[in-house]
């Protein structure tokens, strides 16, 4: 029997203090782990040590460990004022346990031996209860990965004053023009690692930054948007972003009516990127083989080798592409290599998961790590001059899928839509809802500009790198008029 006793209130206070002390120790441990290296996130040796420590606790038939670590910071302005800014750093571990073909995962950022043991045991308990997955394949063993250096110190060492400076520049530019600015900058720096009980270990360190700006008229009648995304902060052109967003907002004032219909269009690179990022998901062999894809052959199998698009169209991916780097492995640990998906209009390859590759008797091929569209040398102004009657589209919004068999999507034009007449921009016009097959877009491309990396996501955060040119496209279906701004 104890020599002392607690009242209920004292006991609760004692437990709370212990919890606080444990949380403080845990946080300090994570801070030390991240700060032991110059870069944010665990180093390769630290990730190796942590994954081996967790695998050593496993009693499952097989196990997989995924570790994400590093820092994320952000700043946001709205209504011409800085509204929020902050950041976080964390080490997150996903533990997957396997018994036969039964699997389950548990994620934790509590890294003491006791807490990791508990997480491993929970994942094992859940795995024993899980139904069998008939498509599960044994965890892979050691693999060879190409070297990809995706960590840029210009991004990793960014301080809060640089984020605030970008916001201040956006606000100042909008105020001077008599407009209202809303901007967001998202910065990430860290590493990810994957390890299996069969000897696989993969590691990748990276940075990423996205800066986007929307400028609106005081009465909300007009808007303009511009943005950049890269691994390297030095590639973010804040001055150009501010100037472009202000210019588009100014030029879109006093928009006029234009009826819906099929138009020749000029798509700025951001608009192209927002469409082509949806095409990435179509390069899947299984959906093609099962008849669910545009790339399905009616006689069975896929259409690999067929000339499906304009001869000017080539789409590829490369994990080491400068400023658009991606991990040289996918979530299963399969190596990613440079891939050609469409070459001169011909479908060259589709992606194969490990399961579907085994079933099809081919080597696995991960999905596209990023998207790189080969361009041309036609300027945006030359594209406009080539159009007798058409529309300039600067950006889309709220893009949603319609039919995977035709790669069809719907969405809205946004932040600056203009009528082109006799080779010149004649007037700003209303927005439209489009209903369009992206396969037809790739068939109807007539001119291409120089490729650039764009911020192609709708949430303004760091996303999958997309490198695309501006395009001139015939017969684009602007299906109905929209009153959206």
Secondary structure, DSSP 8 states (H G I E B T S, - for coil): --S----HHHHHHHHHHHHHHHHHHHHHHHHHHHHTSSSSS--HHHHHHHHHHHHTT--SSEEEEEEEEEEEEEEEEETTEEEEEEEEEEEEEEEEEEETTEEEEEEE---SHHHHHHHHHHHHHHHHHS---TT--------------B--HHHHT--HHHHHHHHHHHHHHHHHTTEEEEEEEEEEEEEEEEEETTS-EEEEEEEEEEEEEEEEETTSS-EEEEEEEES-GGG--HHHHHHHHHHHHHHTTT-B----EEEEEEE-HHHHHHHHHHHGGG-BHHHHHTT-STTB-TTSSB-TT-B-S-TT--EEE-TT-TTS---SB-TT--B---EEEEETTEE---BB-HHHHHHHTS--B---SSEEE---S--HHHHHHT-SEEEEE--EEEEEEEETTTTEEEEEE-S-EEEEETTEEEEEB-EEEEEEEHHHHHHSEEEE---EEE---SS-S--S-EEE--EEEEEEEEEEEE---
